[in-house]
Amino acid sequence: MAGLSSLGPDMSLDDINTVLTVILGKSQEWHTDWKLWIGLILWLGVISKWVRHGYEGIYWLKATYTIGYDLTILHLVQHFGKTGLHMSFATLLFQTIVSTYVFWKPRDLAKSKSFTASSLYEDIGGSVLQVHFLFVGQLSLLLMYFCALFRAADTETRNYVHWVVAYFAVQMSSFFNRGSDSQLGQVWDGALWQEVMNSADKVNFSCTVFGGKVKTFRVSRGHMISRGLMGFIVNSIFREALAFTVPVMLMLVSDPFEFVGSCLALNFIVTLDDMEAKEYLVVDASPSLPLVDGFTDVQGKLPEAASTYSPSGCNAGTVVPGQLQDSNEPEELV
């Protein structure tokens, strides 16, 4: 009976971790660490393919890209500690810029005459105060996460079972290549927001609100820029940082139960701004039409005048009320 007790789950996990430590553990010299060179080859190799040929949403390529970058970050943390985390965040900023370029999908409000808001940062008809409170809340939680990450980096805990499980169960099962179902929420659509900002101060926007009424309004360029910056910081920069530091963070957790709880809770931070899809129409703001600020009761119908405006000067027709002309949801951006 005493021999059978050694076959418990704790001992099994310890045995597996011992094996993984031999494979993934810290090397004597940083330049002899296979994780650095293999990781860089995989990570940069896939990035170069995406830059040259575009992103196609191929799962095995995303898995290769992710494990390559995970190995690179693991190496930096093992050999340089907190400095390695700073170096990782620098590469994450670089990766965010490259990803924004790779995933850039031009939008044309002149053609679509509408866009769909899926984040409170895109909800231009919503409360300005609420958006700023939301940003402060998300920023505070993310800073606490990063503080916990840096603090844990000083500990001796290195559970490589958690690192491997985080890759399979969290990153490649719930985060990446899930489209709109990703537990990280949607990637910030910079191309869409650039088009929306270019239309600011030139057009009115219209949306259906509570009670079947239609709110028609104009938004300043400064307000659009503010929302765009907050949305990009949270749903691009911080989203990338959270997604790719999760394996290291969970590796520093010693208790399996705490590991499971952290897996389920971490994505909460960057999805606080997610909302039910809401359609905004572009409404002509030419002198021939009165500028309406506030609510107009049209019994739930969208204005027939919605949108003859064209940023390029062409007339692309009118919007069919209630029909989404062109979704702003990126295809498999994660």
ZIQUI-V547142 format. One record per residue. RES is the residue in one letter. NEAR is the number of other C-alpha atoms within 12 Angstrom. Layout:
BEGIN
res=RES near=NEAR
res=RES near=NEAR
END
This chain:
BEGIN
res=M near=7
res=A near=7
res=G near=8
res=L near=10
res=S near=11
res=S near=14
res=L near=14
res=G near=14
res=P near=13
res=D near=17
res=M near=15
res=S near=16
res=L near=23
res=D near=23
res=D near=19
res=I near=21
res=N near=26
res=T near=18
res=V near=16
res=L near=22
res=T near=24
res=V near=15
res=I near=18
res=L near=28
res=G near=29
res=K near=27
res=S near=20
res=Q near=12
res=E near=16
res=W near=21
res=H near=15
res=T near=14
res=D near=24
res=W near=23
res=K near=32
res=L near=31
res=W near=23
res=I near=25
res=G near=26
res=L near=29
res=I near=23
res=L near=27
res=W near=31
res=L near=27
res=G near=22
res=V near=34
res=I near=32
res=S near=22
res=K near=21
res=W near=26
res=V near=21
res=R near=14
res=H near=13
res=G near=21
res=Y near=29
res=E near=22
res=G near=24
res=I near=21
res=Y near=22
res=W near=16
res=L near=25
res=K near=32
res=A near=26
res=T near=28
res=Y near=36
res=T near=41
res=I near=36
res=G near=30
res=Y near=42
res=D near=41
res=L near=38
res=T near=40
res=I near=41
res=L near=47
res=H near=36
res=L near=36
res=V near=37
res=Q near=36
res=H near=27
res=F near=22
res=G near=25
res=K near=25
res=T near=19
res=G near=26
res=L near=33
res=H near=22
res=M near=22
res=S near=32
res=F near=31
res=A near=19
res=T near=28
res=L near=29
res=L near=24
res=F near=20
res=Q near=31
res=T near=33
res=I near=22
res=V near=26
res=S near=32
res=T near=32
res=Y near=24
res=V near=30
res=F near=32
res=W near=28
res=K near=26
res=P near=24
res=R near=30
res=D near=29
res=L near=44
res=A near=33
res=K near=29
res=S near=36
res=K near=43
res=S near=42
res=F near=39
res=T near=38
res=A near=34
res=S near=31
res=S near=40
res=L near=36
res=Y near=42
res=E near=44
res=D near=35
res=I near=42
res=G near=36
res=G near=27
res=S near=16
res=V near=20
res=L near=16
res=Q near=19
res=V near=31
res=H near=22
res=F near=18
res=L near=27
res=F near=33
res=V near=20
res=G near=22
res=Q near=30
res=L near=26
res=S near=18
res=L near=25
res=L near=30
res=L near=19
res=M near=17
res=Y near=28
res=F near=27
res=C near=17
res=A near=22
res=L near=31
res=F near=26
res=R near=19
res=A near=24
res=A near=31
res=D near=22
res=T near=20
res=E near=14
res=T near=24
res=R near=33
res=N near=35
res=Y near=36
res=V near=36
res=H near=36
res=W near=38
res=V near=31
res=V near=28
res=A near=37
res=Y near=36
res=F near=23
res=A near=23
res=V near=37
res=Q near=41
res=M near=32
res=S near=23
res=S near=25
res=F near=39
res=F near=38
res=N near=32
res=R near=26
res=G near=22
res=S near=28
res=D near=21
res=S near=28
res=Q near=33
res=L near=43
res=G near=38
res=Q near=43
res=V near=46
res=W near=46
res=D near=42
res=G near=37
res=A near=27
res=L near=34
res=W near=39
res=Q near=26
res=E near=32
res=V near=45
res=M near=31
res=N near=25
res=S near=35
res=A near=29
res=D near=24
res=K near=27
res=V near=37
res=N near=39
res=F near=44
res=S near=46
res=C near=41
res=T near=31
res=V near=25
res=F near=14
res=G near=15
res=G near=17
res=K near=20
res=V near=33
res=K near=35
res=T near=35
res=F near=31
res=R near=33
res=V near=32
res=S near=22
res=R near=22
res=G near=16
res=H near=28
res=M near=31
res=I near=25
res=S near=23
res=R near=39
res=G near=33
res=L near=26
res=M near=33
res=G near=40
res=F near=35
res=I near=29
res=V near=42
res=N near=43
res=S near=37
res=I near=32
res=F near=36
res=R near=41
res=E near=42
res=A near=41
res=L near=41
res=A near=41
res=F near=42
res=T near=44
res=V near=43
res=P near=41
res=V near=45
res=M near=43
res=L near=44
res=M near=41
res=L near=34
res=V near=32
res=S near=26
res=D near=20
res=P near=24
res=F near=14
res=E near=18
res=F near=28
res=V near=20
res=G near=16
res=S near=26
res=C near=34
res=L near=22
res=A near=22
res=L near=37
res=N near=36
res=F near=25
res=I near=34
res=V near=42
res=T near=38
res=L near=34
res=D near=38
res=D near=33
res=M near=20
res=E near=17
res=A near=23
res=K near=30
res=E near=37
res=Y near=44
res=L near=48
res=V near=49
res=V near=42
res=D near=37
res=A near=30
res=S near=19
res=P near=12
res=S near=9
res=L near=18
res=P near=16
res=L near=25
res=V near=23
res=D near=17
res=G near=19
res=F near=25
res=T near=24
res=D near=20
res=V near=18
res=Q near=16
res=G near=20
res=K near=23
res=L near=34
res=P near=34
res=E near=21
res=A near=28
res=A near=35
res=S near=39
res=T near=34
res=Y near=35
res=S near=29
res=P near=28
res=S near=15
res=G near=11
res=C near=14
res=N near=18
res=A near=21
res=G near=22
res=T near=27
res=V near=33
res=V near=22
res=P near=26
res=G near=25
res=Q near=20
res=L near=24
res=Q near=27
res=D near=25
res=S near=28
res=N near=38
res=E near=34
res=P near=32
res=E near=23
res=E near=25
res=L near=39
res=V near=43
END
